Amino acid sequence: MTSFKLPLLQHREAALETCAYCPKLCRAACPVADVESSETLTPWGKMGLAWYQARGSLELNSSYAATAWGCSGCYACRDHCDHKNPVAETLLDARAEAFVRGLEPPRARSIAKSEPKRRERREAALTALAEHPAVDPNAQSALLLGCAYANQEPELSRAALDVVLRVHGKVRLLSGCCGGVSRAAGDAETAEREERALAAAAESSKQLIVLDPGCAGGGRESGLRARGALTLVELVATRLDLLGRLDVPSGARWHDPCQLGRGLGVFEAPRAILTRILGEAPGEFARSREEAVCSGAGGLLPVTMPDASGRIAAARIADHEDAGGGTIVTGCASSLRRFKKSGAEALDIVDLIARSLAAGDA
């Protein structure tokens, strides 16, 4: 066993070695490396640098450490790898190593320091939703909206509650955070504290429902998915009979969110929902399902590498236009914001579901 200088990466030794000795077979899978045209930012390059730093073969400095933030956490490289190597998870540990040494990018540091403000905004948002008919503090089921929805998408948060009430019943709102933003910033200590607190708050719930798929913690034993949580999309897919038809004049094309698709393995549920709502199967990107390409919204990429994030989104929008254009439908608040910021006509599937349920009741 190699003597590691970075203890947080010790348990990732096998993953690091696998990438370091690989002939770059997943090079084309990384959206960041693609738009940056950078060998260093390929999965091989990022993992190789982390491995050399962990062994002490390279000086640990902010320049080398920053490459760990050149990852959107889309899991495409993992799915293209014969060994299913956990690149995204390993790079999160590399970020944590840099963070405890003060070597994280300044923008990542700012995100980590803003955690109290995010918490304050989230609590205020949940207070504003407390009078919604779906909310019952004593309900046996619990709903986690996720910070991106609660803090930045109040109308979609209300729409989600409308949907939950109709297809499931009353829920209590979980006020905690999954720790995803803190973890992406490199602040593993805060992320673990947030995750533990959320798990404790959710423990007594008979049914856990998550709006933002990234908050389900797919693949993490400590995440809500491991405790049986369902995404709202999965829940709705069990009650397709309640959905009414809607007319989407420009047509709708489904974009598989990385966390919902490759992260949780949920591909059929959103398509079944949209087929029911539209009366026909939604449009598809040329690369979809397991082969879907990232929107550029994950892993704090819009903050730490905004130009790369924008170019990734622009490439997806170009793919969309090449396929006929129309409306991009997604199931991720971050992707929705990224597409809209890049000029695309985009909707969240929750918005369509809420309107469809109302149409079904008419």
C-alpha positions in Angstrom: 0.0 0.0 0.0 1.3 3.4 -1.0 2.1 5.9 1.9 -0.5 8.6 1.5 0.2 12.2 2.6 -3.5 13.1 2.3 -5.5 11.0 4.7 -8.9 11.8 3.4 -7.9 10.2 0.1 -6.4 7.0 1.6 -9.6 5.0 1.1 -9.7 6.1 -2.6 -6.3 4.6 -3.4 -7.7 1.9 -5.7 -9.9 4.4 -7.6 -7.0 6.8 -8.0 -4.6 4.1 -9.2 -7.2 2.7 -11.7 -7.5 6.1 -13.3 -3.8 6.9 -13.2 -2.9 3.7 -15.1 -5.8 3.9 -17.5 -5.2 4.8 -21.2 -7.9 7.6 -20.9 -10.7 5.5 -22.3 -13.4 7.9 -20.8 -11.7 11.1 -22.1 -14.6 12.0 -24.3 -17.2 11.5 -21.6 -16.2 14.6 -19.5 -18.2 17.7 -20.5 -15.7 20.0 -18.7 -12.7 18.6 -20.5 -14.6 18.8 -23.8 -15.4 22.5 -23.6 -12.0 23.4 -22.1 -10.0 21.2 -24.6 -7.8 20.3 -21.6 -6.0 17.0 -21.0 -5.6 18.1 -17.4 -9.3 18.3 -16.9 -10.1 14.8 -18.3 -11.0 12.3 -15.6 -7.5 10.8 -16.1 -5.9 14.2 -15.6 -7.9 15.2 -12.5 -7.5 11.8 -10.8 -3.9 11.5 -11.8 -3.1 14.9 -10.2 -5.0 13.9 -7.1 -3.1 10.6 -6.9 0.3 12.3 -7.2 -0.6 14.9 -4.6 -1.9 12.2 -2.3 1.3 10.2 -2.6 3.4 13.3 -2.1 4.9 13.1 -5.6 3.5 16.6 -6.4 3.5 19.7 -4.3 0.1 20.3 -2.8 -0.8 23.8 -4.0 -3.9 25.8 -5.0 -3.2 25.4 -8.7 -3.1 21.6 -8.7 -5.9 21.4 -6.1 -8.2 23.5 -8.3 -8.5 20.8 -10.9 -10.7 18.8 -8.5 -13.4 21.5 -9.0 -13.3 21.0 -12.7 -16.0 18.3 -12.4 -19.8 18.7 -12.6 -20.4 15.4 -10.8 -22.4 14.1 -13.8 -21.2 10.5 -13.5 -20.7 10.2 -17.2 -17.1 9.1 -16.9 -18.1 6.4 -14.3 -20.7 5.0 -16.6 -18.2 4.9 -19.5 -15.6 3.1 -17.3 -15.3 -0.7 -17.5 -14.5 -0.5 -13.7 -17.3 2.0 -12.8 -14.6 4.0 -11.1 -16.0 6.6 -8.6 -14.4 9.6 -10.1 -16.9 12.3 -8.9 -16.9 10.9 -5.4 -13.1 10.8 -5.3 -12.7 14.3 -6.5 -15.1 15.5 -3.8 -12.7 13.9 -1.3 -9.8 15.7 -3.1 -11.7 19.0 -2.6 -12.1 18.2 1.1 -8.3 17.7 1.3 -7.7 21.1 -0.3 -10.3 22.8 1.8 -8.8 21.8 5.2 -5.5 23.2 4.0 -7.0 26.5 2.7 -6.2 25.7 -0.9 -9.7 25.7 -2.3 -10.6 28.2 -5.1 -11.8 31.6 -3.6 -15.3 31.2 -5.1 -15.6 27.8 -3.5 -14.5 29.3 -0.2 -17.2 32.0 -0.5 -19.9 29.4 -1.1 -18.8 27.5 2.0 -18.8 30.7 4.1 -22.3 31.5 2.9 -23.8 28.4 4.5 -25.5 30.3 7.4 -27.1 32.6 4.9 -28.4 29.7 2.8 -29.8 28.1 6.0 -31.5 31.4 6.9 -33.0 31.8 3.5 -34.2 28.1 3.5 -35.9 28.5 6.9 -37.6 31.7 5.8 -38.8 29.9 2.6 -40.2 27.0 4.5 -41.9 29.3 7.0 -43.6 31.0 4.0 -44.9 27.5 2.9 -46.1 26.4 6.3 -49.7 27.4 5.6 -50.0 25.4 2.4 -52.8 22.8 2.6 -50.3 20.0 2.0 -48.2 20.9 5.1 -48.9 19.1 8.4 -46.1 19.1 11.0 -47.5 15.9 12.4 -47.8 14.0 9.1 -46.1 10.6 8.8 -44.6 11.4 5.4 -41.9 14.0 4.9 -40.9 16.1 2.0 -37.4 17.6 1.3 -37.6 20.3 -1.3 -33.9 21.0 -1.5 -32.1 24.3 -1.2 -32.1 25.1 -4.9 -35.9 24.9 -5.0 -36.7 26.4 -1.6 -34.3 29.3 -1.9 -34.6 30.1 -5.6 -37.8 28.6 -7.0 -40.7 29.5 -4.6 -43.4 29.0 -7.2 -42.0 25.5 -8.1 -41.9 24.7 -4.4 -45.6 25.6 -4.1 -46.3 23.6 -7.2 -44.5 20.6 -5.7 -46.7 20.8 -2.6 -49.8 21.0 -4.8 -48.6 17.8 -6.5 -47.8 16.0 -3.3 -51.2 16.8 -1.7 -52.9 15.4 -4.8 -51.0 12.2 -5.4 -49.9 11.3 -1.9 -51.4 13.4 0.9 -50.1 15.7 3.6 -46.4 15.9 4.5 -44.2 17.6 6.9 -41.5 19.8 5.4 -37.9 18.8 6.3 -36.0 21.9 7.1 -32.5 20.5 6.8 -30.0 20.3 4.0 -28.4 17.2 2.4 -25.0 18.8 2.6 -24.5 18.7 -1.2 -23.5 22.4 -1.6 -21.1 22.3 1.3 -19.6 19.1 0.1 -19.2 20.5 -3.4 -17.4 23.5 -2.0 -15.0 21.2 -0.2 -16.4 21.7 3.3 -16.8 18.1 4.2 -17.1 18.7 7.9 -20.2 21.0 7.5 -21.6 18.7 4.9 -21.4 15.7 7.2 -23.0 17.7 10.0 -25.9 18.8 7.7 -26.4 15.2 6.5 -26.5 13.8 10.0 -29.0 16.4 11.1 -31.2 15.7 8.1 -31.1 12.0 8.7 -32.2 12.5 12.3 -35.1 14.7 11.3 -36.2 12.2 8.7 -35.8 9.1 10.9 -39.4 8.8 12.1 -41.0 9.3 8.6 -42.8 6.4 7.1 -42.4 7.8 3.6 -39.6 10.2 2.5 -40.1 12.3 -0.7 -37.4 14.4 -2.3 -38.1 17.1 -4.9 -34.5 17.8 -6.0 -32.9 14.5 -7.1 -29.5 15.7 -6.1 -30.6 15.8 -2.5 -31.5 12.1 -2.4 -27.9 11.2 -1.9 -27.8 8.4 -4.5 -24.9 6.0 -3.8 -24.3 7.4 -0.3 -25.1 5.0 2.6 -25.9 8.1 4.7 -28.2 9.6 2.1 -32.0 9.6 2.1 -32.1 7.2 -0.9 -30.6 4.6 1.3 -33.5 5.2 3.7 -36.1 4.5 1.1 -36.7 8.0 -0.2 -38.5 8.5 -3.5 -38.2 11.4 -5.8 -41.4 13.3 -6.5 -41.2 12.2 -10.1 -41.2 8.5 -9.1 -44.2 9.1 -6.8 -46.2 10.8 -9.6 -45.4 8.0 -12.0 -47.4 5.6 -9.7 -50.6 7.8 -10.3 -50.5 8.5 -14.0 -54.3 8.1 -14.0 -54.6 11.5 -12.2 -52.9 13.5 -15.0 -54.7 15.4 -17.6 -53.6 16.4 -21.1 -51.8 19.7 -21.7 -50.9 21.5 -24.9 -47.3 22.6 -25.1 -47.3 24.6 -28.3 -43.6 24.5 -29.0 -43.2 20.8 -28.2 -41.3 19.4 -25.2 -37.9 17.7 -25.1 -36.8 15.9 -22.0 -33.3 16.4 -20.7 -32.2 13.7 -18.2 -30.8 15.4 -15.1 -27.5 13.7 -14.2 -28.5 13.2 -10.5 -31.9 11.7 -11.4 -30.7 9.6 -14.3 -27.2 8.3 -13.8 -27.3 9.2 -10.1 -30.5 7.4 -9.1 -31.2 5.3 -12.2 -34.5 7.0 -12.9 -35.2 7.2 -16.6 -38.6 5.8 -17.3 -40.7 7.7 -14.7 -40.3 11.2 -16.2 -40.9 9.8 -19.7 -44.1 8.0 -18.6 -45.3 11.2 -17.0 -44.6 13.4 -20.0 -46.2 10.9 -22.4 -49.4 11.0 -20.3 -49.4 14.8 -20.2 -48.5 15.4 -23.8 -50.4 12.5 -25.4 -47.2 11.4 -27.1 -43.7 10.6 -26.1 -41.5 13.7 -25.4 -38.7 14.6 -27.7 -35.3 13.2 -27.0 -31.8 14.6 -27.2 -29.5 12.7 -29.6 -27.8 11.4 -26.5 -30.2 10.5 -23.7 -30.8 8.2 -20.8 -27.5 6.7 -19.6 -25.7 8.6 -22.5 -27.3 12.0 -21.7 -24.8 14.9 -21.5 -24.6 17.3 -18.6 -26.3 20.7 -18.6 -23.2 22.3 -16.9 -25.1 23.1 -13.7 -23.7 20.6 -11.2 -20.7 20.4 -8.9 -20.7 24.2 -8.3 -19.4 24.5 -11.9 -21.4 27.7 -12.5 -19.6 29.3 -9.6 -16.1 27.9 -9.8 -15.8 27.7 -13.7 -18.7 29.8 -15.0 -17.4 30.1 -18.5 -17.0 26.3 -18.9 -20.5 25.9 -17.4 -21.9 28.3 -19.9 -20.3 26.6 -22.8 -21.6 23.2 -21.7 -25.1 24.6 -21.5 -24.7 26.3 -24.9 -23.7 23.0 -26.4 -26.8 21.3 -25.0 -29.0 24.0 -26.3 -27.4 23.6 -29.7 -28.1 19.9 -29.5 -31.7 20.8 -28.7 -32.1 23.2 -31.6 -30.5 20.7 -34.0 -33.1 18.2 -32.9 -36.0 20.6 -33.7 -36.0 23.0 -30.8 -39.0 23.7 -28.6 -39.1 23.6 -24.8 -36.5 21.8 -22.8 -38.1 20.0 -19.8 -35.9 19.0 -16.9 -36.3 17.8 -13.3 -33.5 19.7 -11.6 -33.7 23.3 -10.3 -30.0 23.9 -11.1 -30.3 22.7 -14.7 -33.5 24.7 -15.2 -31.7 27.9 -14.0 -28.6 27.1 -16.2 -30.7 26.6 -19.3 -32.8 29.7 -18.7 -29.7 31.8 -18.0 -28.3 30.6 -21.3 -31.4 31.7 -23.2 -33.3 28.5 -23.6 -37.0 28.1 -23.3 -37.1 25.6 -20.3 -39.7 24.2 -17.9 -39.5 22.1 -14.8 -41.5 18.8 -15.0 -43.1 19.7 -11.7 -44.7 22.8 -13.3 -46.2 20.6 -16.0 -47.4 18.0 -13.5 -49.1 20.6 -11.3 -50.9 22.1 -14.3 -51.8 18.6 -15.6 -53.3 17.6 -12.3 -55.4 20.8 -12.3 -56.5 20.0 -15.9 -57.4 16.5 -14.8 -59.6 17.9 -12.1 -61.4 20.2 -14.5 
